[in-house]
Amino acid sequence: MKNHNMKHFIQYGFVVAFLCLFVMYFKWILNWGGRLLSVAYPLILGCVFAYVLNILMVRLEKIYFPKSKNKLITKSRRGMCMVFSLALLTLIVIFVLYLVIPQVIDCFVIISKDVPEVFQNVIQFLIEKSDELPALQKQLTELDLDWGNIINKVSAGLMTGTKGLLTSATTIVGSFFGAVVNVVVGLIFSMYVLACKEEIGVKINRMMKAFMKTSLYEKTVYVLGIIDESFSSFILGQATEAVILGSLCALGMWILRLPYAGPIGALVGLTALIPIFGAYIGAALGAFMIVTVDPKQAVVFLVFLVILQQLEGNLIYPKVVGSSIGLPGIWVLAAIMIGSGLGGVVGMLLGVPVAASIYKLLRDATKNKEELQGRVSDNSKPV
């Protein structure tokens, strides 16, 4: 008994000492943790790429001659499906950017040309409608804008800040180059992970069995399985919902004879990958594109997309994404609100699958507890 108490005393002493050291050297630990995270970032990014690509690759492997016993096909199945997955996602991104970016650039060019004329028209409108405010009418009448002088002043300001802009440009180029390197390294690492995923899984499984008790191992495998199911279902559901929303947007704009139906539909579908609120971002960009053609049509587009967004938020999203991850609609909305408040866009993306995982774990734990209480209650009844 004394040895048992001494063992517990030593264990608690180690825990207290560890906590004290953690508090004392918290800044040092945080600093080294940040450095370690920075160094490991390409590998973490590669794991994320591998997880997303694996969802598509597994489905392609079921299509790529699944019943064939030809050795060449069997050996090439993993590599070919891996390349097809990466190529398919790359082509989708390039296609969307090809549709959207040129139109956005054209809109900026048109707006930059029309700003002086639009501003003068606004001033003229205010002069005509401001009879009831003589002071305002006098000031507007006397307002004479020399656009050539304004442009010269802006140019002079830009020339003055050239050195600062060059420094900023160097920093931006360096950051962009670093981001490209991280993505390339992450993609290479993801290819390795996908090629050896079974072998890696077996080694991790053996390690967990060797260093964990059986009960802890089983619980860990169960929790990881729930998390994997929630995240993979969420990614599939979110992608499906984005395709549906983008297609409906393009179709509705085509029926209403609105300009840029294809590019804006692709843009709305792409931004819809951000749960619930992504379509509003697409709406703002789409309205910006249409207003250069006809402001009235921009208003029609906004009204149409608000209606479509209500349909998507109340019917399509809860059914497609909520049903795919087994999460009630009210939980989906709560997860998005809390996730966005805690982590911004990343919190929005992770909030729903994390909430789905917690929901399933709590549901299963509650069910097991109720079954256990039911068995205890039945055994306690008099025969």
Rosetta blueprint (number, residue, H / E / L):
1 M L
2 K H
3 N H
4 H H
5 N H
6 M H
7 K H
8 H H
9 F H
10 I H
11 Q H
12 Y H
13 G H
14 F H
15 V H
16 V H
17 A H
18 F H
19 L H
20 C H
21 L H
22 F H
23 V H
24 M H
25 Y L
26 F H
27 K H
28 W H
29 I H
30 L H
31 N H
32 W H
33 G H
34 G H
35 R H
36 L H
37 L H
38 S H
39 V H
40 A H
41 Y H
42 P H
43 L H
44 I H
45 L H
46 G H
47 C H
48 V H
49 F H
50 A H
51 Y H
52 V H
53 L H
54 N H
55 I H
56 L H
57 M H
58 V H
59 R H
60 L H
61 E H
62 K H
63 I H
64 Y L
65 F L
66 P L
67 K L
68 S L
69 K L
70 N L
71 K H
72 L H
73 I H
74 T H
75 K H
76 S H
77 R H
78 R H
79 G H
80 M H
81 C H
82 M H
83 V H
84 F H
85 S H
86 L H
87 A H
88 L H
89 L H
90 T H
91 L H
92 I H
93 V H
94 I H
95 F H
96 V H
97 L H
98 Y H
99 L H
100 V H
101 I H
102 P H
103 Q H
104 V H
105 I H
106 D H
107 C H
108 F H
109 V H
110 I H
111 I H
112 S H
113 K H
114 D H
115 V H
116 P H
117 E H
118 V H
119 F H
120 Q H
121 N H
122 V H
123 I H
124 Q H
125 F H
126 L H
127 I H
128 E H
129 K L
130 S L
131 D L
132 E L
133 L L
134 P H
135 A H
136 L H
137 Q H
138 K H
139 Q H
140 L H
141 T H
142 E H
143 L L
144 D L
145 L L
146 D L
147 W H
148 G H
149 N H
150 I H
151 I H
152 N H
153 K H
154 V H
155 S H
156 A H
157 G H
158 L H
159 M H
160 T H
161 G L
162 T H
163 K H
164 G H
165 L H
166 L H
167 T H
168 S H
169 A H
170 T H
171 T H
172 I H
173 V H
174 G H
175 S H
176 F H
177 F H
178 G H
179 A H
180 V H
181 V H
182 N H
183 V H
184 V H
185 V H
186 G H
187 L H
188 I H
189 F H
190 S H
191 M H
192 Y H
193 V H
194 L H
195 A H
196 C L
197 K H
198 E H
199 E H
200 I H
201 G H
202 V H
203 K H
204 I H
205 N H
206 R H
207 M H
208 M H
209 K H
210 A H
211 F H
212 M L
213 K L
214 T H
215 S H
216 L H
217 Y H
218 E H
219 K H
220 T H
221 V H
222 Y H
223 V H
224 L H
225 G H
226 I H
227 I H
228 D H
229 E H
230 S H
231 F H
232 S H
233 S H
234 F H
235 I H
236 L H
237 G H
238 Q H
239 A H
240 T H
241 E H
242 A H
243 V H
244 I H
245 L H
246 G H
247 S H
248 L H
249 C H
250 A H
251 L H
252 G H
253 M H
254 W H
255 I H
256 L L
257 R L
258 L L
259 P L
260 Y L
261 A H
262 G H
263 P H
264 I H
265 G H
266 A H
267 L H
268 V H
269 G H
270 L H
271 T H
272 A L
273 L L
274 I L
275 P L
276 I L
277 F L
278 G H
279 A H
280 Y H
281 I H
282 G H
283 A H
284 A H
285 L H
286 G H
287 A H
288 F H
289 M H
290 I H
291 V H
292 T L
293 V L
294 D L
295 P H
296 K H
297 Q H
298 A H
299 V H
300 V H
301 F H
302 L H
303 V H
304 F H
305 L H
306 V H
307 I H
308 L H
309 Q H
310 Q H
311 L H
312 E H
313 G H
314 N H
315 L H
316 I H
317 Y H
318 P H
319 K H
320 V H
321 V H
322 G H
323 S H
324 S H
325 I H
326 G L
327 L L
328 P L
329 G H
330 I H
331 W H
332 V H
333 L H
334 A H
335 A H
336 I H
337 M H
338 I H
339 G H
340 S H
341 G H
342 L H
343 G H
344 G H
345 V H
346 V H
347 G H
348 M H
349 L H
350 L H
351 G H
352 V H
353 P H
354 V H
355 A H
356 A H
357 S H
358 I H
359 Y H
360 K H
361 L H
362 L H
363 R H
364 D H
365 A H
366 T H
367 K H
368 N H
369 K H
370 E H
371 E H
372 L H
373 Q H
374 G H
375 R H
376 V H
377 S H
378 D H
379 N H
380 S H
381 K L
382 P L
383 V L
